């Protein structure tokens, strides 16, 4: 009896100890053994074409990125990288995930052409994910759906090469639909990051308690809530201290014209600075996918406020300062915009809503 008990005890202790170890990943062949440890060192290697580097981690795992990861080219749906787990600490240490975007880019993004891995980076963890660079994502970069609070800090997305045409893009910018962060989640903070791309810097499609602060967005479509489809709720979004340069618009809320049964509320902007806006400074549009078309009324939008410190936006000469395009009865309440200043360009139109206070164009 004692012999059997001691054997079981050894199994239990050794099983516990097996997680209190350090796993090292030098190739895809190492992943399965490494993720059985609570410290994982991710070294430099190339992920073979058509494969996902998937890290399904134990609770409390620390991942140290010690080299750059590249992904061999193949036209497939992806993702290229996926991480899941609870209370994870991911230290990128300034290293790079290289998506080989130029081998996919054709100016069409997800609208046609070759199949592109999208998203490139699928984040389904809680904890912290920091100091990582993504270079040349084939299409959308991060999809975030954390199961508990997550802070993403000090990240770089560099798709700036996609601003230029290539042999497959018919004179258009080769990069397209290269969203920085697509978030459908709760309790997420994205901060102190640089996003250079050709689509939304941030797109929130549903969720609550999301903070986007002290980031720099360059070359894309601005910071967006939406597009909002049917049957979703967005509540408690804070956009603060960001710098937006040379985007189509600085700040946008877009809801589908055909959407029904959705609510967007408590959207708060503060201390943002934008320059070089090409189309709009601020646009709130319930006619998506049209722009300032016939708005739908199936998404209730309320409590969109600009609070101190002031948000200051400068638009280009051909751009509109502010455009608000609400469905009948779908924008409600009083919105305090006393801490919004927009200069340059021309006056935009406000449709079906007179609840904005403290601001005039």
C-alpha positions as CSV (number, residue, x, y, z in Angstrom):
1,X,0.0,0.0,0.0
2,X,2.8,2.4,0.9
3,X,4.7,1.6,-2.2
4,X,1.6,2.4,-4.3
5,X,1.0,5.7,-2.4
6,X,4.6,6.8,-2.9
7,X,4.4,6.0,-6.6
8,X,1.3,8.2,-6.9
9,X,3.0,11.0,-4.9
10,X,6.0,10.9,-7.3
11,X,3.6,11.2,-10.3
12,X,1.8,14.1,-8.8
13,X,4.9,16.0,-7.8
14,X,6.7,15.3,-11.1
15,X,3.5,16.4,-12.9
16,X,3.5,19.7,-11.0
17,X,7.2,20.2,-11.6
18,X,6.9,19.6,-15.3
19,X,5.0,22.9,-15.6
20,X,7.6,24.7,-13.5
21,X,10.1,24.5,-16.3
22,X,11.5,26.5,-19.2
23,X,10.6,25.5,-22.7
24,X,12.5,26.7,-25.7
25,X,11.0,27.0,-29.2
26,X,13.5,26.9,-32.1
27,X,11.1,25.4,-34.6
28,X,7.5,24.3,-34.9
29,X,8.5,20.9,-33.7
30,X,9.3,22.4,-30.3
31,X,6.0,24.0,-29.6
32,X,4.1,21.1,-28.0
33,X,6.7,20.4,-25.4
34,X,7.5,24.1,-24.7
35,X,3.9,25.1,-23.9
36,X,3.8,22.5,-21.1
37,X,6.1,24.9,-19.2
38,X,5.3,28.2,-17.5
39,X,8.4,29.9,-19.0
40,X,8.6,29.8,-22.7
41,X,11.6,31.2,-24.7
42,X,10.7,32.0,-28.3
43,X,13.8,32.1,-30.5
44,X,14.3,33.2,-34.1
45,X,13.0,30.9,-36.9
46,X,10.8,30.8,-39.9
47,X,7.3,29.3,-39.7
48,X,6.6,27.0,-42.7
49,X,4.1,28.2,-45.3
50,X,0.5,27.5,-44.4
51,X,1.0,26.9,-40.7
52,X,0.0,28.8,-37.6
53,X,2.4,29.3,-34.8
54,X,-0.1,28.6,-32.0
55,X,0.8,29.0,-28.4
56,X,-1.9,27.5,-26.1
57,X,-0.4,28.4,-22.8
58,X,-0.8,27.3,-19.1
59,X,-2.2,29.9,-16.7
60,X,0.5,32.3,-15.5
61,X,3.0,31.5,-18.3
62,X,5.7,34.0,-19.2
63,X,6.8,34.1,-22.9
64,X,10.2,35.8,-23.8
65,X,10.7,36.6,-27.4
66,X,14.4,36.3,-28.1
67,X,14.5,36.7,-31.8
68,X,12.5,37.5,-34.9
69,X,9.9,35.3,-36.4
70,X,9.2,35.2,-40.1
71,X,6.3,33.5,-41.9
72,X,6.9,31.8,-45.2
73,X,4.4,32.8,-48.0
74,X,1.3,30.9,-48.9
75,X,-2.1,32.1,-50.0
76,X,-4.3,30.8,-47.2
77,X,-6.7,32.2,-44.6
78,X,-4.4,32.1,-41.6
79,X,-3.9,33.3,-38.8
80,X,-0.1,33.2,-38.8
81,X,0.2,33.6,-35.0
82,X,-2.2,32.7,-32.3
83,X,-1.9,32.9,-28.5
84,X,-4.3,31.9,-25.8
85,X,-4.2,31.5,-22.0
86,X,-4.9,33.4,-18.8
87,X,-2.7,35.8,-16.9
88,X,0.0,35.5,-19.5
89,X,3.1,37.8,-19.7
90,X,4.4,38.1,-23.2
91,X,7.7,40.0,-23.5
92,X,8.5,40.8,-27.1
93,X,11.8,42.5,-26.2
94,X,11.5,44.6,-29.4
95,X,11.6,41.6,-31.7
96,X,9.5,41.3,-34.9
97,X,6.8,39.1,-36.4
98,X,7.4,39.5,-40.2
99,X,4.3,38.6,-42.3
100,X,5.9,39.0,-45.7
101,X,3.1,41.3,-46.7
102,X,4.6,42.4,-50.1
103,X,4.2,38.9,-51.4
104,X,0.4,39.2,-50.8
105,X,-0.3,42.8,-51.4
106,X,-2.3,43.6,-54.6
107,X,-4.2,46.8,-53.6
108,X,-7.4,44.7,-52.9
109,X,-6.9,43.5,-49.4
110,X,-9.8,41.3,-48.4
111,X,-11.9,42.5,-51.4
112,X,-10.5,40.1,-53.9
113,X,-7.2,39.0,-55.5
114,X,-5.1,36.4,-53.7
115,X,-6.2,34.9,-50.4
116,X,-4.4,36.6,-47.5
117,X,-3.9,35.4,-43.9
118,X,-6.3,37.6,-41.9
119,X,-5.9,38.3,-39.1
120,X,-2.1,37.9,-39.0
121,X,-2.1,37.9,-35.1
122,X,-5.0,36.4,-33.2
123,X,-4.8,37.4,-29.5
124,X,-7.0,35.4,-27.1
125,X,-5.1,35.8,-23.9
126,X,-5.4,37.9,-20.7
127,X,-2.5,39.6,-18.9
128,X,0.1,41.7,-20.8
129,X,1.4,41.6,-24.3
130,X,4.2,44.1,-24.8
131,X,7.1,45.4,-26.8
132,X,6.4,43.5,-30.1
133,X,6.8,44.7,-33.7
134,X,4.7,43.4,-36.5
135,X,6.1,44.1,-40.0
136,X,4.2,43.9,-43.2
137,X,1.0,42.1,-42.3
138,X,-0.7,40.5,-45.3
139,X,-4.0,42.1,-44.4
140,X,-5.6,42.8,-41.0
141,X,-3.0,42.7,-38.3
142,X,-4.4,42.0,-34.8
143,X,-7.7,40.4,-33.8
144,X,-8.2,40.7,-30.1
145,X,-10.8,38.7,-28.1
146,X,-9.2,38.5,-24.6
147,X,-11.1,36.3,-22.0
148,X,-10.2,38.6,-19.1
149,X,-8.3,42.0,-18.7
150,X,-5.5,42.5,-21.2
151,X,-3.0,45.3,-21.6
152,X,-1.3,45.6,-25.0
153,X,1.7,48.0,-24.5
154,X,4.5,49.4,-26.6
155,X,3.6,47.7,-29.9
156,X,4.6,48.7,-33.4
157,X,2.7,47.8,-36.6
158,X,4.7,48.9,-39.6
159,X,2.9,48.4,-42.9
160,X,4.2,51.7,-44.2
161,X,5.7,49.9,-47.3
162,X,2.1,49.2,-48.3
163,X,1.6,53.0,-49.1
164,X,3.4,52.4,-52.3
165,X,2.0,50.7,-55.4
166,X,3.6,47.4,-56.6
167,X,3.4,45.4,-59.8
168,X,0.1,43.8,-58.7
169,X,-1.8,46.8,-57.5
170,X,-2.7,48.7,-60.7
171,X,-1.2,52.0,-59.4
172,X,-3.0,51.8,-56.0
173,X,-1.4,51.6,-52.7
174,X,-0.4,47.9,-52.5
175,X,-1.4,47.5,-48.9
176,X,-5.2,47.4,-48.2
177,X,-7.5,46.3,-45.3
178,X,-4.4,46.4,-43.1
179,X,-6.3,47.2,-39.9
180,X,-4.2,47.7,-36.9
181,X,-6.4,46.3,-34.1
182,X,-9.8,44.8,-34.6
183,X,-11.4,44.4,-31.1
184,X,-14.6,42.5,-30.2
185,X,-14.0,42.2,-26.5
186,X,-14.1,43.7,-23.0
187,X,-11.6,45.0,-20.5
188,X,-8.9,45.8,-23.1
189,X,-6.2,48.6,-23.0
190,X,-4.0,49.3,-26.0
191,X,-1.4,52.0,-25.2
192,X,1.9,53.5,-26.2
193,X,1.9,52.0,-29.6
194,X,2.7,53.0,-33.2
195,X,0.4,52.0,-36.1
196,X,1.4,52.7,-39.7
197,X,-1.1,51.2,-42.1
198,X,-3.8,51.6,-44.8
199,X,-7.0,51.0,-42.9
200,X,-8.5,51.6,-39.4
201,X,-5.9,52.1,-36.7
202,X,-8.4,50.7,-34.3
203,X,-11.8,49.2,-35.2
204,X,-14.2,48.3,-32.3
205,X,-17.0,46.0,-33.5
206,X,-18.5,45.2,-30.2
207,X,-17.5,45.2,-26.5
208,X,-17.1,47.2,-23.4
209,X,-14.5,48.9,-21.2
210,X,-11.9,49.4,-24.0
211,X,-9.2,52.1,-23.6
212,X,-7.0,53.3,-26.5
213,X,-4.5,55.7,-25.2
214,X,-1.2,57.4,-26.1
215,X,-0.9,55.7,-29.5
216,X,0.3,57.2,-32.8
217,X,-1.8,56.4,-35.9
218,X,-0.3,57.2,-39.3
219,X,-1.5,56.8,-42.9
220,X,-4.8,54.9,-42.4
221,X,-8.4,55.5,-41.8
222,X,-8.3,56.8,-38.2
223,X,-9.7,55.5,-34.9
224,X,-13.1,53.8,-35.5
225,X,-16.0,52.5,-33.5
226,X,-17.5,50.1,-36.0
227,X,-18.6,49.1,-38.3
228,X,-21.5,48.1,-36.1
229,X,-23.7,45.2,-37.3
230,X,-27.0,43.9,-35.9
231,X,-27.5,42.7,-32.3
232,X,-24.4,44.1,-30.7
233,X,-23.5,46.4,-27.9
234,X,-20.7,48.8,-27.5
235,X,-20.4,50.5,-24.1
236,X,-17.6,52.4,-22.3
237,X,-14.9,53.3,-24.9
238,X,-12.2,55.8,-24.0
239,X,-10.0,57.3,-26.7
240,X,-7.4,59.5,-25.2
241,X,-4.0,61.1,-25.8
242,X,-3.6,59.7,-29.3
243,X,-1.8,61.4,-32.2
244,X,-3.3,60.8,-35.6
245,X,-1.4,62.0,-38.7
246,X,-2.3,61.9,-42.4
247,X,-5.4,59.7,-42.0
248,X,-8.6,59.8,-44.0
249,X,-10.3,61.0,-40.8
250,X,-9.2,61.3,-37.2
251,X,-12.2,59.9,-35.3
252,X,-15.1,57.9,-36.7
253,X,-18.2,56.0,-35.6
254,X,-19.8,53.9,-38.4
255,X,-22.9,51.8,-38.1
256,X,-24.4,49.6,-40.9
257,X,-27.4,51.2,-42.5
258,X,-29.2,47.8,-42.4
259,X,-28.3,47.0,-38.8
260,X,-31.0,46.5,-36.2
261,X,-31.1,45.9,-32.4
262,X,-27.7,47.4,-31.6
263,X,-26.6,50.0,-29.0
264,X,-23.5,52.2,-28.9
265,X,-23.1,54.4,-25.9
266,X,-20.5,56.1,-23.6
267,X,-17.9,56.9,-26.2
268,X,-15.4,59.4,-24.6
269,X,-12.7,61.3,-26.4
270,X,-10.0,63.4,-24.7
271,X,-6.6,64.9,-25.5
272,X,-6.3,63.6,-29.0
273,X,-4.4,65.5,-31.7
274,X,-4.8,65.0,-35.4
275,X,-3.2,66.7,-38.4
276,X,-3.5,66.1,-42.2
277,X,-7.0,64.6,-42.2
278,X,-7.9,64.0,-45.8
279,X,-11.6,63.6,-45.8
280,X,-13.1,64.4,-42.3
281,X,-12.0,65.5,-38.9
282,X,-14.8,63.7,-37.0
283,X,-17.4,61.6,-38.8
284,X,-20.4,59.8,-37.3
285,X,-22.2,58.0,-40.0
286,X,-25.1,55.6,-39.9
287,X,-25.1,54.8,-43.6
288,X,-22.2,52.3,-43.8
289,X,-21.0,51.0,-46.2
290,X,-21.9,54.2,-48.0
291,X,-20.3,57.4,-46.7
292,X,-22.8,60.1,-45.8
293,X,-25.5,58.2,-47.7
294,X,-29.0,57.2,-46.5
295,X,-28.7,56.5,-42.8
296,X,-30.4,53.6,-41.0
297,X,-32.1,53.9,-37.6
298,X,-31.5,50.4,-36.1
299,X,-28.4,51.3,-34.0
300,X,-29.1,53.6,-31.0
301,X,-26.2,56.0,-30.5
302,X,-25.9,58.0,-27.3
303,X,-23.4,59.7,-24.9
304,X,-20.7,60.6,-27.4
305,X,-18.6,63.2,-25.5
306,X,-15.4,65.2,-25.8
307,X,-14.0,65.9,-22.3
308,X,-10.9,67.7,-21.1
309,X,-8.2,67.9,-22.1
310,X,-9.2,69.3,-25.5
311,X,-9.1,67.2,-28.7
312,X,-7.5,69.3,-31.5
313,X,-7.9,68.4,-35.1
314,X,-6.7,70.0,-38.3
315,X,-8.1,68.9,-41.7
316,X,-6.8,69.5,-45.2
317,X,-8.4,72.1,-47.4
318,X,-10.7,69.7,-49.2
319,X,-11.9,67.9,-46.1
320,X,-14.9,68.4,-43.9
321,X,-14.4,69.3,-40.3
322,X,-17.3,67.4,-38.8
323,X,-20.1,65.3,-40.4
324,X,-22.9,63.7,-38.4
325,X,-25.3,61.5,-40.3
326,X,-27.9,60.0,-38.0
327,X,-30.9,57.9,-38.8
328,X,-34.3,59.3,-37.7
329,X,-34.5,59.0,-33.9
330,X,-31.4,56.9,-33.6
331,X,-29.0,59.5,-32.1
332,X,-30.3,60.4,-28.7
333,X,-29.5,62.5,-25.6
334,X,-27.2,65.4,-25.2
335,X,-23.6,65.1,-26.4
336,X,-21.0,67.5,-24.9
337,X,-18.5,68.5,-27.5
338,X,-17.1,71.6,-25.7
339,X,-13.6,70.1,-25.7
340,X,-13.4,69.5,-29.4
341,X,-11.6,72.0,-31.7
342,X,-11.5,71.4,-35.5
343,X,-9.8,73.8,-38.0
344,X,-9.2,73.9,-41.7
345,X,-11.3,72.5,-44.5
346,X,-15.1,73.1,-44.8
347,X,-18.2,72.8,-42.7
348,X,-19.8,69.4,-42.7
349,X,-23.5,68.6,-42.4
350,X,-25.3,67.4,-39.3
351,X,-28.4,65.3,-40.1
352,X,-31.3,64.2,-37.9
353,X,-29.7,65.3,-34.6
354,X,-29.6,68.5,-32.6
355,X,-28.2,67.2,-29.3
356,X,-24.6,68.4,-29.7
357,X,-23.7,71.1,-27.3
358,X,-20.6,73.3,-26.8
359,X,-19.4,73.1,-30.3
360,X,-19.9,74.9,-33.6
361,X,-18.2,74.6,-36.9
